[in-house]
Amino acid sequence: MTSFIDEHRGEYGVEPICRVLPIAPSTYHERVAQRCDPSRLSPRAQRDEAMKVEVRRVFDANFKVYGVRKVWRQMQREGFDIARCTVERLMRDLGLQGVIRGKPVKTTVSDKAADCQEFRVWAGIMGKKESHYVSTQRTCDPV
Protein backbone atom coordinates (compact mmCIF):
# COMPACT_ATOMS: atom_id res chain seq x y z
CA MET A 1 0.00 0.00 0.00
CA THR A 2 2.86 2.36 0.77
CA SER A 3 4.37 1.74 -2.66
CA PHE A 4 1.05 2.78 -4.25
CA ILE A 5 1.06 6.00 -2.21
CA ASP A 6 4.70 6.62 -3.16
CA GLU A 7 3.83 6.32 -6.85
CA HIS A 8 0.87 8.72 -6.71
CA ARG A 9 1.79 11.17 -3.93
CA GLY A 10 3.16 13.74 -6.37
CA GLU A 11 -0.10 13.82 -8.30
CA TYR A 12 -2.69 13.67 -5.47
CA GLY A 13 -0.84 14.12 -2.17
CA VAL A 14 -0.60 11.73 0.77
CA GLU A 15 -3.64 12.81 2.81
CA PRO A 16 -6.23 12.61 -0.01
CA ILE A 17 -4.98 9.14 -0.96
CA CYS A 18 -5.11 8.01 2.67
CA ARG A 19 -8.70 9.23 2.96
CA VAL A 20 -9.68 6.84 0.17
CA LEU A 21 -7.48 3.94 1.27
CA PRO A 22 -7.83 2.24 4.68
CA ILE A 23 -4.56 3.64 6.04
CA ALA A 24 -3.85 6.57 8.33
CA PRO A 25 -1.36 9.21 7.11
CA SER A 26 0.68 8.75 10.31
CA THR A 27 1.05 5.03 9.52
CA TYR A 28 2.32 5.84 6.04
CA HIS A 29 4.82 8.39 7.37
CA GLU A 30 6.04 5.90 10.02
CA ARG A 31 6.66 3.22 7.36
CA VAL A 32 8.63 5.69 5.24
CA ALA A 33 10.70 6.68 8.29
CA GLN A 34 11.39 3.02 9.06
CA ARG A 35 12.56 2.45 5.49
CA CYS A 36 15.01 5.36 5.81
CA ASP A 37 16.17 4.51 9.35
CA PRO A 38 16.16 0.76 10.17
CA SER A 39 16.78 1.48 13.88
CA ARG A 40 13.12 2.59 14.08
CA LEU A 41 11.97 -0.95 13.24
CA SER A 42 10.64 -3.19 16.01
CA PRO A 43 13.18 -5.44 17.78
CA ARG A 44 11.67 -8.49 16.05
CA ALA A 45 12.00 -6.90 12.61
CA GLN A 46 15.61 -5.91 13.37
CA ARG A 47 16.45 -9.46 14.49
CA ASP A 48 14.68 -10.90 11.44
CA GLU A 49 16.84 -8.81 9.11
CA ALA A 50 20.00 -10.10 10.82
CA MET A 51 18.78 -13.71 10.85
CA LYS A 52 17.72 -13.66 7.18
CA VAL A 53 21.37 -13.26 6.23
CA GLU A 54 22.33 -16.28 8.35
CA VAL A 55 19.44 -18.44 7.10
CA ARG A 56 20.42 -17.63 3.49
CA ARG A 57 24.09 -18.43 4.24
CA VAL A 58 23.28 -21.84 5.79
CA PHE A 59 20.85 -22.67 2.97
CA ASP A 60 23.41 -21.75 0.27
CA ALA A 61 26.27 -23.53 2.05
CA ASN A 62 24.33 -26.79 1.95
CA PHE A 63 23.71 -26.87 -1.80
CA LYS A 64 20.25 -25.27 -1.42
CA VAL A 65 18.69 -28.60 -0.47
CA TYR A 66 18.13 -28.17 3.29
CA GLY A 67 14.58 -27.70 4.48
CA VAL A 68 13.41 -25.83 7.56
CA ARG A 69 14.32 -28.53 10.05
CA LYS A 70 17.86 -29.04 8.79
CA VAL A 71 18.57 -25.31 8.46
CA TRP A 72 17.31 -24.83 12.03
CA ARG A 73 19.45 -27.72 13.34
CA GLN A 74 22.56 -26.36 11.57
CA MET A 75 21.98 -22.92 13.03
CA GLN A 76 21.59 -24.48 16.50
CA ARG A 77 24.94 -26.25 16.01
CA GLU A 78 26.54 -22.94 15.08
CA GLY A 79 25.27 -21.32 18.28
CA PHE A 80 22.31 -19.27 17.06
CA ASP A 81 19.39 -19.17 19.48
CA ILE A 82 16.49 -19.22 17.06
CA ALA A 83 13.15 -21.03 17.04
CA ARG A 84 12.23 -23.49 14.30
CA CYS A 85 9.03 -21.58 13.51
CA THR A 86 11.13 -18.42 13.06
CA VAL A 87 13.38 -20.22 10.57
CA GLU A 88 10.24 -21.41 8.79
CA ARG A 89 8.85 -17.87 8.58
CA LEU A 90 12.14 -16.37 7.40
CA MET A 91 12.63 -19.06 4.74
CA ARG A 92 9.09 -18.42 3.49
CA ASP A 93 9.82 -14.65 3.36
CA LEU A 94 13.03 -15.33 1.43
CA GLY A 95 11.31 -17.77 -0.92
CA LEU A 96 13.54 -20.68 0.12
CA GLN A 97 12.36 -24.27 0.08
CA GLY A 98 14.24 -27.50 0.59
CA VAL A 99 14.31 -30.33 -1.92
CA ILE A 100 11.41 -32.78 -1.68
CA ARG A 101 12.29 -36.45 -1.94
CA GLY A 102 10.33 -38.90 -4.03
CA LYS A 103 8.40 -38.60 -7.24
CA PRO A 104 6.29 -35.52 -7.86
CA VAL A 105 2.55 -36.00 -7.60
CA LYS A 106 0.90 -36.16 -11.00
CA THR A 107 -2.77 -35.45 -11.35
CA THR A 108 -5.03 -36.04 -14.29
CA VAL A 109 -5.61 -33.02 -16.49
CA SER A 110 -8.86 -33.20 -18.44
CA ASP A 111 -8.96 -32.26 -22.08
CA LYS A 112 -11.35 -29.31 -22.40
CA ALA A 113 -11.59 -29.72 -26.18
CA ALA A 114 -12.83 -33.32 -25.92
CA ASP A 115 -16.48 -34.08 -26.56
CA CYS A 116 -18.31 -34.33 -23.25
CA GLN A 117 -20.21 -37.58 -23.40
CA GLU A 118 -21.90 -39.42 -20.63
CA PHE A 119 -19.86 -42.40 -19.48
CA ARG A 120 -22.04 -45.28 -18.45
CA VAL A 121 -21.43 -48.48 -16.61
CA TRP A 122 -23.96 -51.21 -17.16
CA ALA A 123 -25.63 -52.00 -13.88
CA GLY A 124 -25.57 -55.67 -14.83
CA ILE A 125 -22.00 -55.66 -13.55
CA MET A 126 -23.34 -54.56 -10.18
CA GLY A 127 -26.10 -57.19 -10.05
CA LYS A 128 -29.06 -55.18 -11.39
CA LYS A 129 -31.05 -55.50 -14.56
CA GLU A 130 -28.89 -55.33 -17.65
CA SER A 131 -31.13 -52.69 -19.23
CA HIS A 132 -30.49 -50.30 -16.33
CA TYR A 133 -27.35 -48.14 -16.36
CA VAL A 134 -25.60 -45.97 -13.82
CA SER A 135 -23.84 -42.75 -14.78
CA THR A 136 -20.27 -42.37 -13.49
CA GLN A 137 -19.58 -38.86 -14.75
CA ARG A 138 -21.44 -35.95 -13.24
CA THR A 139 -19.82 -33.06 -15.09
CA CYS A 140 -22.25 -32.97 -18.05
CA ASP A 141 -26.01 -32.70 -18.31
CA PRO A 142 -27.72 -35.97 -19.24
CA VAL A 143 -28.26 -36.47 -22.96
C-alpha positions in Angstrom: 0.0 0.0 0.0 2.9 2.4 0.8 4.4 1.7 -2.7 1.1 2.8 -4.2 1.1 6.0 -2.2 4.7 6.6 -3.2 3.8 6.3 -6.8 0.9 8.7 -6.7 1.8 11.2 -3.9 3.2 13.7 -6.4 -0.1 13.8 -8.3 -2.7 13.7 -5.5 -0.8 14.1 -2.2 -0.6 11.7 0.8 -3.6 12.8 2.8 -6.2 12.6 0.0 -5.0 9.1 -1.0 -5.1 8.0 2.7 -8.7 9.2 3.0 -9.7 6.8 0.2 -7.5 3.9 1.3 -7.8 2.2 4.7 -4.6 3.6 6.0 -3.8 6.6 8.3 -1.4 9.2 7.1 0.7 8.8 10.3 1.1 5.0 9.5 2.3 5.8 6.0 4.8 8.4 7.4 6.0 5.9 10.0 6.7 3.2 7.4 8.6 5.7 5.2 10.7 6.7 8.3 11.4 3.0 9.1 12.6 2.5 5.5 15.0 5.4 5.8 16.2 4.5 9.4 16.2 0.8 10.2 16.8 1.5 13.9 13.1 2.6 14.1 12.0 -1.0 13.2 10.6 -3.2 16.0 13.2 -5.4 17.8 11.7 -8.5 16.1 12.0 -6.9 12.6 15.6 -5.9 13.4 16.4 -9.5 14.5 14.7 -10.9 11.4 16.8 -8.8 9.1 20.0 -10.1 10.8 18.8 -13.7 10.8 17.7 -13.7 7.2 21.4 -13.3 6.2 22.3 -16.3 8.4 19.4 -18.4 7.1 20.4 -17.6 3.5 24.1 -18.4 4.2 23.3 -21.8 5.8 20.9 -22.7 3.0 23.4 -21.8 0.3 26.3 -23.5 2.1 24.3 -26.8 1.9 23.7 -26.9 -1.8 20.3 -25.3 -1.4 18.7 -28.6 -0.5 18.1 -28.2 3.3 14.6 -27.7 4.5 13.4 -25.8 7.6 14.3 -28.5 10.1 17.9 -29.0 8.8 18.6 -25.3 8.5 17.3 -24.8 12.0 19.5 -27.7 13.3 22.6 -26.4 11.6 22.0 -22.9 13.0 21.6 -24.5 16.5 24.9 -26.2 16.0 26.5 -22.9 15.1 25.3 -21.3 18.3 22.3 -19.3 17.1 19.4 -19.2 19.5 16.5 -19.2 17.1 13.2 -21.0 17.0 12.2 -23.5 14.3 9.0 -21.6 13.5 11.1 -18.4 13.1 13.4 -20.2 10.6 10.2 -21.4 8.8 8.8 -17.9 8.6 12.1 -16.4 7.4 12.6 -19.1 4.7 9.1 -18.4 3.5 9.8 -14.7 3.4 13.0 -15.3 1.4 11.3 -17.8 -0.9 13.5 -20.7 0.1 12.4 -24.3 0.1 14.2 -27.5 0.6 14.3 -30.3 -1.9 11.4 -32.8 -1.7 12.3 -36.5 -1.9 10.3 -38.9 -4.0 8.4 -38.6 -7.2 6.3 -35.5 -7.9 2.6 -36.0 -7.6 0.9 -36.2 -11.0 -2.8 -35.4 -11.4 -5.0 -36.0 -14.3 -5.6 -33.0 -16.5 -8.9 -33.2 -18.4 -9.0 -32.3 -22.1 -11.3 -29.3 -22.4 -11.6 -29.7 -26.2 -12.8 -33.3 -25.9 -16.5 -34.1 -26.6 -18.3 -34.3 -23.2 -20.2 -37.6 -23.4 -21.9 -39.4 -20.6 -19.9 -42.4 -19.5 -22.0 -45.3 -18.4 -21.4 -48.5 -16.6 -24.0 -51.2 -17.2 -25.6 -52.0 -13.9 -25.6 -55.7 -14.8 -22.0 -55.7 -13.5 -23.3 -54.6 -10.2 -26.1 -57.2 -10.1 -29.1 -55.2 -11.4 -31.0 -55.5 -14.6 -28.9 -55.3 -17.7 -31.1 -52.7 -19.2 -30.5 -50.3 -16.3 -27.3 -48.1 -16.4 -25.6 -46.0 -13.8 -23.8 -42.8 -14.8 -20.3 -42.4 -13.5 -19.6 -38.9 -14.7 -21.4 -36.0 -13.2 -19.8 -33.1 -15.1 -22.3 -33.0 -18.0 -26.0 -32.7 -18.3 -27.7 -36.0 -19.2 -28.3 -36.5 -23.0 
